[in-house]
Amino acid sequence: MKLRINMLSKADSVDGQGVGSAYKEQVSLVKEASDLFDVSINGRGNKYDIYHIHSVNPSFYFKLLRKKKAIFVTYVHFLPTTLDGSIKLGKLSFSIFKKYVVSLYKRSKEIVVVNPIFIEPLVKLGIKKENITYIPNYVSKDSFYKLDNDKIDQIKDKYEIDRNKFVVLGVGQVQNRKGVLDFVDVANKNPDIQFVWAGGFSFGMITDGYKELKAIVDNPPKNVKFLGIIPRDKMNDIYNISDCLFMPSYNELFPMSILEAVNTSIPIVLRDLDLYKDILFEKYLKGTNNDEFSNIIKELKNNKELYESAALDSEYISKYYSKDHVLEIWKEYYPRIYNKYNKEK
């Protein structure tokens, strides 16, 4: 018997969100197990064995409330605390939204987290540990891969980037949480290096720090380019014209941009956050302040041995998060959850 799974998501309705990318990759991956699963997208009716919520839209919450006996799995891409620094709402509105998110998580029968560091905070919110499963994100190597040098030069020309410049890439929504101000400060410390940011104001004027960030985006330093929101099918080009990925985020989840970038074997430079340790196996360069970031990037540019070692670390991450490995986890997960609740019945 095939399990009928209804994927519930509007994560791809806002451009430039990592959650949307993760949703597309996961659905595409599970569809490959067509001998086990019959996958629908935002389907209607009661014909499904499992409802898998990918985004926190109220329509899915109300569906969860109505179908109290159904098996609802909710994908946790963020904790309420990680919303700070992302969007700017009134204090009361923000408080209500956070409580709503917690309620959605607590009412779901099962939780899937993209990072194991989320497990204990969710337990503290009142969710049973045995109902939480860690399954990592995945990125297809058919979509993200290394291009040849001639193609890379053509893309650099398209974006008016000097072919001979060392290129540092930042990816994500332009918001305070992502460390955009630090990215620009590090760029100012390295005028001989080209800095490029791919991403924009996905949430417009309610973006935290919008006014200050908008002023910088409109008038950046000479060695910084803000490309705006890049369609996902063009992001492989952007990774390939870059010599390293620099993510100075203060608070992260499991950035899809890291998984995408390592498929092109470029080094990764990150802020030293606990959440990376279990998922990236210390296979990245890390700093705690802008001077450290600047020194690391200078070393990558000037030290060939360091660069090659960091590139091999990215290849290690890429191999670990392979399609076959993550698909096997999903092939075990859905039947286990279905049998768990049918046994209880």
C-alpha positions in Angstrom: 0.0 0.0 0.0 1.3 3.4 -0.9 1.1 6.1 1.8 -0.9 9.2 0.6 1.0 12.3 1.7 -0.4 15.8 1.4 2.3 18.4 1.4 0.9 21.7 2.7 2.9 24.7 1.9 2.9 28.3 0.7 6.6 28.7 1.3 7.3 29.4 -2.3 4.8 32.3 -2.5 7.5 34.7 -1.3 10.6 34.9 -3.4 14.1 34.6 -1.8 13.2 32.5 1.2 15.3 29.4 2.1 12.2 27.7 3.5 10.8 27.8 0.0 13.9 26.2 -1.4 13.9 23.5 1.3 10.2 22.7 0.6 10.8 22.2 -3.1 13.8 20.0 -2.6 12.1 17.8 0.0 9.0 17.3 -2.1 11.0 16.5 -5.2 13.1 14.0 -3.2 10.1 12.2 -1.7 8.4 12.0 -5.1 11.3 9.8 -6.2 10.1 7.1 -3.9 7.0 6.7 -6.0 6.7 3.0 -5.1 6.1 4.0 -1.5 4.4 7.3 -1.5 1.7 9.1 -3.5 2.5 12.8 -3.0 -0.1 15.6 -3.4 0.5 19.4 -3.1 -2.1 21.3 -1.0 -4.7 18.7 -1.8 -8.3 18.8 -0.5 -10.4 16.1 1.1 -9.9 13.4 3.6 -8.1 10.8 1.4 -4.6 11.3 2.9 -2.7 9.2 5.4 -0.3 12.0 6.4 -0.5 15.8 6.2 2.9 17.4 6.1 2.9 21.1 7.0 5.9 23.0 5.5 4.9 26.6 6.3 3.0 28.3 9.2 0.0 29.7 7.2 -3.2 30.0 9.2 -5.2 27.9 6.6 -3.0 24.8 7.5 -3.5 25.5 11.2 -7.3 25.5 10.8 -7.1 22.3 8.8 -5.1 20.8 11.7 -7.8 21.9 14.2 -10.6 20.4 12.0 -9.0 17.1 11.4 -8.1 16.2 15.0 -7.7 12.5 14.3 -5.5 12.9 11.2 -1.7 12.5 11.3 -0.1 16.0 11.0 3.6 16.4 10.7 5.0 19.9 10.9 8.4 20.9 9.5 10.1 23.2 11.9 12.4 25.5 10.0 12.6 28.2 12.7 11.9 28.7 16.4 9.9 31.7 17.6 13.2 33.2 19.0 14.8 33.1 15.6 12.2 35.5 14.2 13.9 38.4 16.1 15.9 40.4 13.7 13.9 39.2 10.7 10.7 41.1 10.6 9.6 44.2 12.4 6.0 44.1 13.7 4.3 45.9 16.6 5.1 44.4 20.0 1.6 43.0 20.4 1.4 41.6 16.9 4.8 40.0 17.2 3.9 38.4 20.5 0.6 37.0 19.1 2.4 35.6 16.0 5.1 33.9 18.2 2.3 32.3 20.4 0.5 31.2 17.2 3.6 29.5 15.9 4.1 27.7 19.2 0.5 26.6 19.2 0.9 25.1 15.7 3.9 23.2 16.7 2.4 21.9 19.9 -0.9 20.7 18.2 1.0 18.7 15.5 1.3 15.1 16.2 4.9 14.9 15.0 7.7 17.5 14.4 10.6 17.3 12.0 13.5 19.6 12.7 16.1 20.6 10.1 18.7 21.1 12.8 19.2 18.9 16.0 19.9 22.1 18.0 16.1 22.8 17.8 15.1 19.7 19.8 15.7 20.9 23.3 14.1 24.3 22.9 11.0 22.6 21.5 10.9 20.2 24.4 11.0 23.2 26.7 8.0 24.5 24.9 6.1 21.4 25.9 6.6 19.1 22.9 7.4 15.5 23.7 11.0 14.5 22.6 9.8 11.2 21.2 7.6 13.1 18.8 10.6 15.1 17.3 12.7 13.8 14.5 15.8 15.4 13.0 16.0 15.1 9.2 18.5 17.4 7.4 17.8 19.5 4.4 19.0 18.3 1.0 20.1 20.0 -2.3 20.1 18.3 -5.7 23.5 18.0 -7.4 21.6 18.2 -10.6 20.8 21.8 -9.8 24.0 22.9 -8.1 27.3 21.9 -9.5 30.7 23.3 -10.7 30.8 25.0 -14.1 33.8 25.3 -16.4 36.0 28.4 -16.4 34.7 29.7 -19.7 31.1 29.7 -18.5 32.2 31.3 -15.3 33.9 34.2 -17.1 30.7 34.7 -19.2 28.6 35.0 -16.1 31.0 37.4 -14.5 30.8 39.6 -17.6 27.0 39.5 -17.4 27.0 40.8 -13.8 29.9 43.2 -14.6 32.3 41.6 -12.2 36.0 41.7 -12.9 37.2 38.3 -14.0 40.4 38.7 -12.0 38.8 39.8 -8.7 38.5 37.5 -5.7 34.7 37.3 -5.2 33.1 36.9 -1.8 29.4 36.0 -1.8 26.6 36.6 0.8 23.2 35.0 0.3 19.9 35.6 2.0 17.2 38.2 2.7 18.5 41.7 3.4 17.8 41.9 7.1 19.7 42.6 10.3 19.7 38.9 11.4 21.7 38.0 8.3 24.5 40.3 9.3 24.3 42.5 6.2 25.8 45.4 8.0 28.8 43.3 9.0 29.1 42.0 5.4 29.5 45.6 4.2 31.9 46.5 7.0 34.2 43.6 6.1 33.9 44.7 2.5 35.1 48.2 3.5 38.1 46.6 5.1 39.0 44.8 1.9 38.7 47.3 -1.0 40.7 45.1 -3.4 38.1 42.2 -3.1 34.7 42.1 -4.7 31.7 41.5 -2.4 28.4 40.4 -3.8 25.1 39.9 -2.0 22.3 37.8 -3.6 19.0 38.4 -1.9 16.6 41.3 -1.3 13.7 42.6 0.9 11.4 39.6 0.7 9.1 41.2 3.4 9.4 44.8 2.2 9.2 47.6 4.7 8.4 45.3 7.6 11.9 43.9 7.3 13.8 44.6 10.5 16.2 47.5 10.0 14.6 48.3 6.6 15.4 52.0 6.4 19.1 51.7 7.3 19.6 48.6 5.1 17.7 50.2 2.1 20.0 53.2 2.2 23.1 50.9 2.0 21.6 48.8 -0.8 20.8 51.9 -2.8 24.3 53.4 -2.3 26.8 50.6 -1.5 30.6 50.8 -1.3 32.3 50.6 -4.7 33.4 47.0 -4.1 29.9 45.7 -3.1 27.1 44.7 -5.4 23.6 43.9 -4.2 22.1 41.7 -6.9 18.6 41.6 -5.4 16.5 38.4 -5.4 17.9 35.9 -7.8 15.6 33.2 -9.2 16.7 29.8 -7.7 17.4 28.4 -11.2 20.0 31.1 -11.6 21.7 30.7 -8.2 24.1 28.1 -9.5 25.6 30.8 -11.7 26.1 33.0 -8.7 27.9 30.4 -6.6 30.2 29.6 -9.5 31.4 33.2 -10.0 32.3 33.3 -6.2 35.5 32.3 -4.5 33.9 31.8 -1.1 30.5 32.0 0.7 30.6 34.4 3.6 27.6 34.3 6.0 27.9 36.5 9.0 24.4 35.7 10.3 23.7 36.2 14.0 20.9 33.6 14.0 20.4 30.8 11.5 18.4 27.6 10.9 20.0 25.3 8.4 20.8 27.7 5.5 20.0 26.1 2.1 22.6 28.5 0.7 25.4 26.6 2.5 24.3 23.2 1.0 23.9 24.8 -2.4 27.4 26.5 -2.3 29.3 23.4 -1.1 28.1 21.6 -4.3 30.4 24.0 -6.2 33.3 23.3 -3.8 33.8 26.9 -2.6 35.0 27.5 1.0 32.5 28.6 3.6 33.1 31.4 6.1 30.6 31.6 9.0 30.0 33.3 12.3 30.9 30.9 15.1 27.4 29.7 16.1 26.6 26.6 18.0 23.9 25.5 15.5 26.5 24.8 12.8 28.6 22.4 14.9 26.5 19.3 14.6 25.4 19.8 11.0 28.7 21.0 9.4 31.2 18.9 11.4 33.6 21.8 11.9 34.3 21.7 8.1 34.1 25.5 7.7 36.1 28.6 8.6 34.6 30.7 11.4 35.0 34.0 13.1 33.4 36.0 15.9 33.8 39.6 14.7 34.5 41.6 11.6 38.3 41.8 12.0 38.4 38.0 12.2 36.2 37.6 9.2 38.4 40.1 7.3 41.6 38.2 8.2 40.1 34.9 7.1 39.0 36.2 3.8 42.4 37.8 3.2 44.0 34.4 4.0 41.7 32.6 1.6 42.7 35.0 -1.1 46.4 34.9 -0.5 47.1 31.4 0.9 46.6 28.7 -1.8 47.0 25.8 0.7 44.3 27.2 3.0 42.0 27.7 0.1 42.4 24.2 -1.2 41.9 22.7 2.3 38.7 24.7 2.8 37.4 23.7 -0.6 37.9 20.0 0.4 36.0 20.6 3.6 33.1 21.9 1.4 33.2 18.8 -0.7 33.0 16.7 2.5 29.8 18.4 3.5 28.4 18.0 0.0 29.0 14.3 0.0 27.4 13.8 3.5 24.2 15.4 2.4 23.7 13.2 -0.6 20.4 12.4 -2.2 20.5 8.7 -1.3 21.3 9.3 2.3 18.5 11.8 3.0 15.9 9.9 0.9 16.5 6.7 2.9 15.7 8.7 6.1 12.3 9.8 4.6 11.5 6.3 3.3 11.9 5.1 6.9 10.2 8.1 8.5 6.7 8.3 6.9 5.9 4.6 7.3 7.1 4.6 10.9 4.9 7.6 11.8 1.9 6.1 10.0 2.3 2.8 11.9 2.9 4.5 15.2 -0.6 6.2 15.2 -2.4 3.3 13.6 -1.1 1.0 16.4 -2.4 3.5 18.9 -5.8 3.3 17.3 
